[in-house]
């Protein structure tokens, strides 16, 4: 991995007119208008006979494919998805957003949903795309929750990940779920972000419980949940094979597996991310030589806005493109 020392990535500078991690998180996600690409939707049946929806940005055969795994309650309409495809598509890349189960405005069939450690789902999706397009270079990006799941897969797969993708990147992944979960359930984070997440998570789960009548989940307690810890303990953990929330947050965290990554992987985090405290970020001694850590001073949670008002979301796509082109098969 000596070539890594030759790679120069763009420096991120936050605009002075948008100070602080909260503003840098909220404004790009809610107030910045972006044009949406012309997605083509497919429905895939999973190995356990569930279903997910997959949105494609089509292009010429043989061109690179960018696979984007979205964050908690995100999808192909999320601000980061729009900005990435606006940048990558004109340069000849195809793109695809495989929605996690219950996302994409479509209810899945089984009681289960999705979670931060769902590396089996990452594996199935990526191998299906690889089998479908055996000659296309495939690059994977995971954002927030999707980034943690992707990193967990990379750590578990080791050298085998190279059979599926060329290189990968994780953006603002909650690498230590125990630390990040506690941060989201505290103070202003709880009143802004957690309340918003729980609004849709609880609505979808309560609607599903009316159909499945799962005896292990107390619907009244789900309705009353006010923290992610409560929701994950009541719903996420038991639905996905974990003993409780502590077992889930411990075993699903990707940080312990970063030493096992054997694929060129860029891990981007902002030090002022309200979701991911600096204490959750790894040091160089905690990752393998295949992992490049890019930890900016500012940027918020998947914000990284730049330029004069209203601003542009071009730093992240530019950085990812440069990293992927550096590790492209013809560049080796």
Residue, then its C-alpha position, 0 to 999 in steps of 0.5 A: x500500500x505504498x501508493x497510498x502516500x502519493x494520493x492527494x485528496x482535496x482539503x475541506x474548508x467549511x463556509x464561514x456563513x454556515x458555522x457549527x456542526x448542527x448547521x452544517x448537518x441540517x442545511x444541506x439535508x433539508x434546505x439545499x435544493x438539488x436536481x434529482x436524476x432519472x432513477x429506474x426502479x427495480x424490486x428484488x426478492x431476497x434469499x429469505x423471500x423478502x423484498x427490497x427496492x433498488x434505484x438505478x442511474x443507467x449508463x453505458x455497458x461496461x462503465x463503472x458502477x457506484x453502489x451507494x448504501x444509504x443512512x438511517x431512514x435515507x434513500x435515493x432522494x437523500x441529499x448525498x445521493x443526489x450530489x454524488x450522482x450529479x457528479x459521477x453520472x456526467x463522467x460516465x459512471x452508472x449508479x445504484x441505491x439498494x434500499x435497505x428493507x422497509x426503505x424507499x417508501x416501500x414496506x418489506x414483507x418480513x417482520x425484520x427491517x434493517x440495522x447498522x451491522x447488516x453485513x449479510x445484506x451488503x454481501x448479498x447486494x454487492x454479489x448480485x450486482x457483481x454477478x449481473x455485471x461481471x465486467x464492470x468495475x464496482x465501487x461501494x460507498x456507505x453513508x452513516x448507518x450504511x457506512x458502518x454496515x459496509x465497513x463491517x462487511x469489509x472487515x469480515x470479508x478481508x481479501x475476499x472483498x476484492x472479488x466483488x468491488x475495486x475499492x470502497x468508502x464510508x462517510x460519517x459512519x458511526x464506527x462505535x455504536x455505543x458512543x454514537x447511540x449515547x450521543x444521539x440520545x443526549x441533549x439537542x441531538x435527542x430533541x432534533x435528530x433522534x425525535x425525527x428518526x423515531x417518528x418514521x421508525x416507529x410509524x413503520x414498525x407499528x404499521x408492520x406489527x398490525x400485520x405480523x402481530x409479533x408477540x415479542x414486541x410490546x407495541x405500547x412500549x414502542x409508541x412510548x420510546x423516546x430514545x434510540x436506545x429504547x427503540x433498538x432494545x425493543x425492536x432492532x435487537x430482537x428482530x435481528x438476532x441480538x440479545x439486547x441493545x448493548x449486544x447489538x451496539x457492541x457486535x454491530x460496530x465496525x470499528x473493531x474490524x478495521x484492522x482486518x480490511x484488505x481492500x483500498x478503503x477511504x473512511x471520512x469523518x468530520x470532527x464536529x459531527x453531532x452524530x459521531x463524537x470524536x471519541x468514536x473515531x479511530x487512529x491510524x494504529x486502529x486500522x489496517x494499511x489498506x484504510x485511509x482515514x480522512x478526518x476533517x475539522x468541520x463538515x457536520x454529519x454528511x454535510x461538507x457544504x462549500x462555497x458562497x450561499x447557497x453553497x454546493x455539495x461538491x467536495x464529497x463527490x470530488x474526493x470520492x471520485x479522486x480516491x476511486x480513480x486512484x485505485x481504478x484497475x487501469x491505474x494500478 
